[in-house]
Amino acid sequence: MKLLKAALLLMLAASAGGLSAHDLPLMFQERYLHVTGALSSDAPRITDPGISAFSGDFPLVIHAGNQDRSVYSGVPLFIPAFISFGRTNQIGYYDAYRSSTPISLLSAGWRTPGMEKLAGPFLSWGWRHGSLTGGASYHVFEQVPAAYLGASFHYGGAALELSTEGIAASLNLRTGGHWGITASLSKPWEGTTRISLGFGVSRREHASDALEEFQWDMRLAHRGSLEHAPENTMAAFTYALKQPRFTGIELDVQRTRDGEFVVIHDPVLIRYTGEMKFISQLTYEELKTRDLGAWIGEEFSEERIVHLSELASLANKHPDVYWLIELKSYQWSEEDVTDFLAACDELFAYPRSIFFITLNHRLLEIMQRHTERPVGLQLDSRRFMLFLSDHLPPVSSREFQRAVGDQADFFTIISSKYSRMDAVTEAADSLGIPAVLWDFHDDMYGYIPQKLKDYPLGLPKMEEGRLFPSASQEN
């Protein structure tokens, strides 16, 4: 029956908001792996077999086929831009922080038709509003302007390109977030009509609503608040402390050029102030002059960067709140770690209310050598972003277990784009440690294996905590 449904879907041939018949750009943020083939009116057979792959966050995109070889990448969550090489382009990249983005992507690259000759550079711009995306591009040497419009939904999508060369369209159908089929058509104003077909796996963001329906063991406020105040600022923390559903607050710490520890997420200021300046290259005094709130709204224009000492002063007034501190660096040295832990020991009056999270195993091992507090591992590292096994939950669970290993006290992973909940909780039960799922909204969701529920936050290293008191404390 499933094969019959797949065959019917293939015959309907509505395909990929994002895979192309010639150079129709990607329009949506979907992690996918597709095989493709082309059919032209003057050659009634499948030709130009190819493959298209998109890794998702911190993306790497590879497209080969239809006389095209394209590779492009970037970090659009921090810097809204791609560097591209090839004909296929990226337009209207999904901005997970906002539902409407007037500048969702800027990209630049070099256009090459089949790598046989260089067709010259191109520039593009994209926007997004809800499920709609659109944009424009210009191929400099060929003097070809193009406009794009697309829409993406849970079970499908569509995209349209209109240029001085011709018109192209693609449609998309997929099953409940896994298998997808693609069909695109391009019609040059002069030349041969071309149809492209593809089949594979794809994922669109859809998990956030389902998270609300699960009975979680704890909820943490993500960066204080992503939706109601500028993240990682005093306004965000003050808002989160007033919300009774939150057991604790998550935040990010980086080190300045002069060795101070400050609370901020991005390594570069561009999303907050428009400056291409790195936190590690600025002093604390320089950072204090930056307005970190106006990018959300003028009512927050007085928000400034939070020093670790200011955070500790706030935490000391709320002894029943837990603080999950993420070391937002891959490169901290052992000296950075010991300096940071010494500062925490000096500043925080309730050390059992603090727990940490690192971005790689090296920092996890260093942290655990120097503190008895819980230390977790963030699985959404640069390496993990490339994994495609989210389409196969049994493989995902084993993959999570291997990635965590036997060292971490807990682990976290993004939940907003893929239905990872079952695989994550299975991995947490198998490893015997808690798991925290997060998305680009206020709530982070914590799952605690049954045997650990008596401990605060499910972490034995927090046995003296006040929430979820252990049996020994109750007696």
GUTIMI-152012 format. One line per 4 residues: number of its first residue (from 1); their letters; for each residue x, y, z of C-alpha. Coordinates in Angstrom, 1 decimal. Layout:
# GUTIMI-152012
NUM	A	X/Y/Z | ...
END
This chain:
# GUTIMI-152012
1	MKLL	0.0/0.0/0.0 | 2.8/2.4/0.8 | 4.5/1.7/-2.5 | 1.2/2.3/-4.3
5	KAAL	0.8/5.7/-2.5 | 4.4/6.5/-3.4 | 3.7/5.6/-7.1 | 0.5/7.8/-7.1
9	LLML	2.5/10.7/-5.6 | 5.1/10.3/-8.3 | 2.5/10.3/-11.0 | 1.1/13.5/-9.5
13	AASA	4.6/14.9/-9.8 | 4.3/18.0/-7.7 | 7.7/18.8/-6.4 | 10.4/20.5/-4.5
17	GGLS	10.2/23.9/-3.2 | 13.8/24.1/-3.8 | 15.1/21.6/-6.4 | 15.6/22.8/-9.9
21	AHDL	15.1/22.1/-13.5 | 17.9/24.5/-14.4 | 18.9/27.2/-12.0 | 15.7/27.8/-10.1
25	PLMF	17.1/28.5/-6.6 | 16.4/26.8/-3.3 | 13.6/28.7/-1.7 | 13.2/27.1/1.7
29	QERY	15.2/25.7/4.6 | 14.8/21.9/4.3 | 17.3/19.2/5.0 | 17.0/16.9/2.1
33	LHVT	18.8/14.3/-0.1 | 17.3/13.8/-3.6 | 18.3/12.0/-6.8 | 17.2/13.8/-10.0
37	GALS	16.9/13.2/-13.7 | 15.8/15.4/-16.6 | 13.5/14.9/-19.6 | 13.6/17.4/-22.5
41	SDAP	11.1/17.7/-25.5 | 13.8/16.8/-28.0 | 15.1/13.7/-26.1 | 12.1/11.6/-24.7
45	RITD	14.2/9.8/-22.1 | 15.6/10.5/-18.7 | 19.0/12.2/-19.0 | 21.4/14.1/-16.8
49	PGIS	21.1/12.1/-13.6 | 22.1/14.1/-10.6 | 21.9/14.5/-6.9 | 21.0/17.4/-4.6
53	AFSG	21.8/17.6/-0.9 | 21.2/20.2/1.7 | 22.5/19.7/5.2 | 20.3/22.2/7.0
57	DFPL	21.6/24.5/9.7 | 25.0/26.1/9.1 | 24.4/24.7/5.6 | 26.4/23.0/3.0
61	VIHA	24.5/22.6/-0.3 | 25.6/20.4/-3.2 | 23.8/20.2/-6.5 | 25.0/18.1/-9.4
65	GNQD	22.9/17.3/-12.5 | 20.9/19.1/-15.2 | 24.2/20.4/-16.7 | 25.0/22.0/-13.3
69	RSVY	27.6/21.6/-10.7 | 27.0/23.8/-7.7 | 28.4/24.1/-4.2 | 27.5/26.8/-1.7
73	SGVP	27.7/27.4/2.0 | 27.5/30.0/4.7 | 26.3/30.7/8.3 | 23.1/32.6/7.6
77	LFIP	21.9/32.4/11.3 | 24.8/34.7/12.1 | 25.7/36.4/8.8 | 22.8/36.4/6.3
81	AFIS	24.9/35.4/3.3 | 26.1/32.6/1.2 | 29.2/32.1/-0.9 | 28.2/30.2/-4.0
85	FGRT	29.9/28.5/-7.0 | 27.7/27.2/-9.7 | 24.4/28.0/-11.4 | 22.0/26.9/-8.6
89	NQIG	21.6/29.7/-6.0 | 20.0/30.2/-2.6 | 17.2/32.6/-2.1 | 15.0/33.5/0.8
93	YYDA	16.8/31.4/3.4 | 14.6/30.6/6.4 | 15.3/32.9/9.4 | 14.4/30.8/12.5
97	YRSS	14.4/33.9/14.7 | 11.6/35.7/13.0 | 8.5/34.8/11.0 | 9.0/37.8/8.7
101	TPIS	12.4/38.8/7.3 | 12.8/41.6/4.8 | 16.4/40.6/4.2 | 16.5/36.9/4.6
105	LLSA	19.6/36.3/2.5 | 22.3/38.0/0.5 | 24.4/35.8/-1.7 | 27.2/36.1/-4.2
109	GWRT	28.9/33.6/-6.4 | 30.1/32.6/-9.8 | 27.8/31.1/-12.3 | 29.1/28.1/-14.4
113	PGME	26.9/26.3/-16.9 | 28.0/22.7/-16.5 | 31.5/23.8/-15.5 | 32.3/23.9/-19.2
117	KLAG	32.8/27.7/-19.2 | 32.5/30.5/-16.8 | 29.3/32.6/-17.1 | 30.3/35.2/-14.6
121	PFLS	29.4/36.4/-11.2 | 25.9/36.7/-9.7 | 24.3/38.5/-6.8 | 21.0/37.8/-5.1
125	WGWR	18.7/39.0/-2.4 | 15.8/37.1/-0.7 | 13.0/37.8/1.8 | 10.6/35.6/3.8
129	HGSL	7.1/36.2/5.3 | 5.5/33.3/7.0 | 5.4/30.5/4.4 | 6.2/32.8/1.5
133	TGGA	9.6/33.5/0.2 | 10.9/35.5/-2.7 | 13.8/37.4/-4.1 | 15.8/38.6/-7.1
137	SYHV	19.1/37.8/-8.7 | 21.3/39.3/-11.3 | 23.9/37.5/-13.5 | 26.4/40.2/-14.2
141	FEQV	28.2/39.1/-17.4 | 25.1/37.7/-19.0 | 23.0/40.7/-17.9 | 20.2/38.5/-16.8
145	PAAY	17.8/39.7/-14.0 | 15.4/37.2/-12.4 | 12.6/37.3/-9.9 | 11.5/34.5/-7.7
149	LGAS	8.4/33.6/-5.6 | 7.8/30.5/-3.5 | 5.5/29.0/-0.8 | 6.3/26.1/1.5
153	FHYG	4.0/24.0/3.6 | 4.2/20.8/5.6 | 3.2/18.5/2.7 | 4.5/20.5/-0.2
157	GAAL	5.3/23.8/-1.8 | 5.8/25.6/-5.1 | 8.3/28.0/-6.6 | 8.3/30.2/-9.7
161	ELST	11.1/32.0/-11.6 | 10.7/34.7/-14.2 | 13.7/36.0/-16.1 | 14.8/37.5/-19.4
165	EGIA	15.9/33.9/-20.3 | 12.6/32.2/-19.7 | 10.2/30.9/-17.0 | 10.7/28.0/-14.6
169	ASLN	8.4/26.4/-12.0 | 8.6/23.6/-9.5 | 6.1/21.9/-7.3 | 6.6/19.7/-4.2
173	LRTG	4.7/16.8/-2.6 | 6.0/14.9/0.4 | 4.7/12.5/3.0 | 4.5/13.4/6.6
177	GHWG	7.9/15.1/6.6 | 10.0/12.3/5.2 | 9.8/11.1/1.6 | 9.4/13.7/-1.1
181	ITAS	9.1/13.8/-4.9 | 10.1/16.6/-7.1 | 9.0/17.8/-10.5 | 10.2/21.0/-12.2
185	LSKP	9.7/22.5/-15.6 | 11.7/25.2/-17.4 | 10.7/26.9/-20.6 | 13.3/29.2/-22.2
189	WEGT	11.8/31.9/-24.4 | 14.0/30.4/-27.1 | 14.9/26.8/-26.8 | 13.8/23.4/-25.5
193	TRIS	11.3/22.8/-22.7 | 12.9/20.7/-19.9 | 11.3/18.7/-17.1 | 13.2/17.5/-14.1
197	LGFG	12.1/14.7/-11.7 | 13.5/13.8/-8.4 | 12.8/11.5/-5.4 | 14.3/11.3/-2.0
201	VSRR	14.0/12.4/1.7 | 13.3/15.9/3.0 | 12.4/17.6/6.2 | 10.6/20.9/6.8
205	EHAS	10.4/22.5/10.2 | 7.2/21.3/12.0 | 8.1/19.9/15.4 | 7.4/22.9/17.6
209	DALE	3.6/22.5/17.9 | 4.0/18.8/18.9 | 6.4/19.7/21.7 | 3.7/21.6/23.5
213	EFQW	1.5/18.4/23.7 | 4.1/16.4/25.6 | 4.3/16.3/29.4 | 7.9/17.5/30.0
217	DMRL	9.8/17.2/33.3 | 11.2/20.7/33.1 | 11.2/23.9/31.0 | 14.0/26.3/30.6
221	AHRG	13.9/29.9/29.2 | 16.0/30.0/26.1 | 18.4/33.0/26.2 | 16.0/34.4/28.8
225	SLEH	13.5/35.2/26.1 | 13.7/35.1/22.3 | 10.2/36.3/21.6 | 9.5/38.9/24.2
229	APEN	12.8/40.8/24.7 | 16.3/41.0/23.3 | 18.0/37.7/24.0 | 20.5/37.4/26.8
233	TMAA	19.8/40.8/28.2 | 18.5/41.9/31.6 | 15.1/42.6/29.9 | 15.0/38.9/28.7
237	FTYA	16.0/37.5/32.1 | 13.5/39.7/34.0 | 10.7/38.6/31.7 | 11.6/34.9/32.1
241	LKQP	11.8/35.1/35.9 | 8.1/36.2/35.9 | 7.0/33.1/34.0 | 6.0/30.3/36.4
245	RFTG	6.5/27.6/33.8 | 10.3/28.0/33.8 | 12.4/25.9/36.1 | 15.5/27.6/34.9
249	IELD	17.1/30.0/32.4 | 19.6/29.2/29.6 | 22.2/31.7/28.5 | 25.4/32.0/26.5
253	VQRT	28.8/33.2/27.7 | 31.8/34.4/25.6 | 35.1/35.9/26.6 | 36.2/39.4/25.4
257	RDGE	39.6/40.5/24.2 | 40.5/41.7/27.7 | 39.5/38.5/29.4 | 36.0/39.4/30.7
261	FVVI	33.1/37.0/30.6 | 29.9/38.5/29.0 | 26.5/37.1/28.2 | 25.9/37.0/24.4
265	HDPV	25.0/34.3/21.8 | 26.5/35.3/18.4 | 30.3/35.4/18.0 | 29.9/38.5/15.8
269	LIRY	27.8/41.6/16.3 | 26.2/41.8/12.9 | 22.8/40.5/13.9 | 22.6/42.9/16.8
273	TGEM	24.2/46.1/15.6 | 25.1/45.5/11.9 | 28.8/45.5/12.7 | 31.2/42.8/11.4
277	KFIS	33.1/42.7/14.7 | 33.8/39.6/16.8 | 33.2/39.5/20.5 | 36.7/38.0/21.1
281	QLTY	38.2/41.1/19.3 | 36.5/43.7/21.4 | 37.1/44.8/25.0 | 34.3/44.8/27.6
285	EELK	34.3/48.6/27.7 | 33.9/48.7/23.9 | 31.0/46.2/24.1 | 29.3/48.3/26.8
289	TRDL	28.8/51.1/24.3 | 26.7/48.9/21.9 | 23.0/49.0/21.9 | 21.9/45.3/22.0
293	GAWI	18.1/46.0/22.1 | 17.1/48.3/19.3 | 17.3/45.5/16.7 | 14.2/44.0/18.4
297	GEEF	12.4/47.3/19.1 | 13.0/50.9/20.1 | 11.5/50.2/23.6 | 14.6/48.1/24.3
301	SEER	17.2/50.6/23.0 | 18.8/51.0/26.4 | 19.7/47.3/26.8 | 23.4/46.7/27.1
305	IVHL	25.6/43.6/27.2 | 25.4/41.7/30.5 | 28.6/41.0/32.4 | 28.9/37.6/34.3
309	SELA	29.0/39.5/37.6 | 25.7/41.2/36.8 | 24.1/37.9/35.9 | 25.4/36.4/39.2
313	SLAN	23.9/39.3/41.2 | 20.5/38.6/39.6 | 20.9/34.9/40.2 | 21.7/35.4/43.8
317	KHPD	18.3/37.0/44.3 | 16.5/33.9/43.0 | 18.0/30.8/44.7 | 15.2/28.6/43.4
321	VYWL	16.0/29.2/39.7 | 18.5/27.1/37.8 | 21.0/28.6/35.3 | 22.2/26.7/32.3
325	IELK	25.3/28.4/31.1 | 26.5/27.5/27.6 | 30.2/28.1/26.8 | 29.7/29.7/23.3
329	SYQW	33.1/28.8/22.0 | 34.8/25.8/20.4 | 38.3/27.2/21.1 | 38.5/28.0/24.8
333	SEED	41.8/26.9/26.4 | 42.1/25.1/29.7 | 43.1/28.5/31.2 | 39.9/30.1/29.9
337	VTDF	37.9/27.3/31.5 | 39.6/27.6/34.9 | 39.3/31.4/34.9 | 35.6/31.0/34.1
341	LAAC	35.0/28.5/36.8 | 36.9/30.6/39.3 | 34.7/33.6/38.5 | 31.6/31.5/38.9
345	DELF	32.8/30.2/42.3 | 33.4/33.8/43.4 | 30.3/35.4/42.0 | 27.4/32.9/42.4
349	AYPR	26.1/32.4/46.0 | 24.3/29.2/45.1 | 26.7/27.0/43.1 | 24.3/24.1/43.0
353	SIFF	21.9/26.1/40.9 | 24.4/26.3/38.0 | 25.1/23.8/35.3 | 27.1/24.1/32.1
357	ITLN	27.0/23.0/28.4 | 29.8/22.8/25.9 | 30.0/22.5/22.2 | 32.5/19.7/21.8
361	HRLL	34.1/16.7/23.7 | 37.3/18.5/24.3 | 35.8/21.3/26.3 | 33.5/18.8/28.0
365	EIMQ	36.5/16.8/29.3 | 38.3/19.9/30.4 | 35.2/21.2/32.3 | 34.6/17.9/34.0
369	RHTE	38.2/17.8/35.3 | 37.7/21.2/37.0 | 34.2/21.2/38.3 | 31.8/18.8/40.1
373	RPVG	28.8/20.6/38.7 | 26.9/19.0/35.8 | 28.3/19.5/32.3 | 26.4/18.7/29.2
377	LQLD	27.1/18.4/25.5 | 25.4/20.4/22.7 | 24.9/18.0/19.8 | 24.2/20.7/17.3
381	SRRF	27.8/21.3/16.7 | 29.4/22.0/13.3 | 30.0/18.3/12.7 | 26.5/17.2/13.7
385	MLFL	24.8/19.7/11.4 | 25.8/17.6/8.4 | 24.1/14.4/9.6 | 21.2/13.4/7.3
389	SDHL	19.9/10.4/9.4 | 17.1/12.4/11.0 | 14.9/10.9/8.2 | 15.5/7.5/9.8
393	PPVS	14.6/7.6/13.5 | 16.2/4.2/14.5 | 19.5/5.4/13.0 | 19.1/8.8/14.6
397	SREF	18.8/7.3/18.1 | 22.0/5.3/17.7 | 23.7/8.3/16.1 | 22.8/10.4/19.1
401	QRAV	24.1/7.8/21.5 | 27.4/7.6/19.7 | 27.7/11.4/19.6 | 27.1/11.8/23.3
405	GDQA	29.3/9.0/24.4 | 29.6/8.0/28.1 | 31.0/11.3/29.5 | 28.3/14.0/29.4
409	DFFT	25.9/14.5/32.3 | 23.1/15.5/29.8 | 22.8/16.5/26.2 | 20.8/19.1/24.2
413	IISS	19.7/19.1/20.6 | 17.6/21.3/18.3 | 13.9/20.3/17.9 | 12.4/23.0/15.7
417	KYSR	12.9/21.5/12.3 | 12.6/17.7/12.7 | 10.4/15.4/14.7 | 13.3/14.1/16.8
421	MDAV	11.4/13.7/20.0 | 11.1/9.9/20.0 | 14.7/9.3/18.9 | 16.0/11.8/21.5
425	TEAA	14.0/10.4/24.4 | 15.1/6.8/23.4 | 18.7/7.9/23.4 | 18.3/9.6/26.8
429	DSLG	16.8/6.4/28.3 | 19.5/4.3/26.8 | 22.3/6.6/28.1 | 20.6/7.2/31.4
433	IPAV	21.0/11.0/31.3 | 18.5/13.8/30.7 | 18.0/15.4/27.3 | 17.0/19.0/26.5
437	LWDF	15.3/19.9/23.2 | 15.3/23.5/22.1 | 14.0/25.6/19.2 | 14.1/29.3/18.3
441	HDDM	11.4/30.2/20.7 | 11.3/30.9/24.5 | 10.9/27.3/25.8 | 13.6/24.6/26.1
445	YGYI	12.0/21.2/27.0 | 13.7/18.8/29.4 | 13.2/15.0/29.5 | 14.4/13.0/32.5
449	PQKL	14.8/9.2/32.5 | 12.6/7.6/35.1 | 15.5/6.5/37.4 | 16.7/10.1/37.7
453	KDYP	13.5/11.9/38.3 | 14.2/12.1/42.1 | 17.2/14.4/41.5 | 16.9/18.1/40.8
457	LGLP	16.6/18.5/37.0 | 17.4/14.8/36.8 | 21.1/15.5/37.6 | 22.7/13.7/40.6
461	KMEE	25.3/16.4/40.8 | 22.5/18.8/41.9 | 21.3/16.6/44.8 | 21.2/19.6/47.1
465	GRLF	18.8/21.5/44.9 | 15.3/22.4/45.9 | 13.3/21.2/42.9 | 12.5/17.5/42.5
469	PSAS	13.9/16.7/45.9 | 15.5/13.3/46.3 | 14.0/10.7/48.7 | 16.9/11.2/51.1
473	QEN	16.0/14.9/51.4 | 12.3/14.2/51.9 | 13.2/11.8/54.8
END
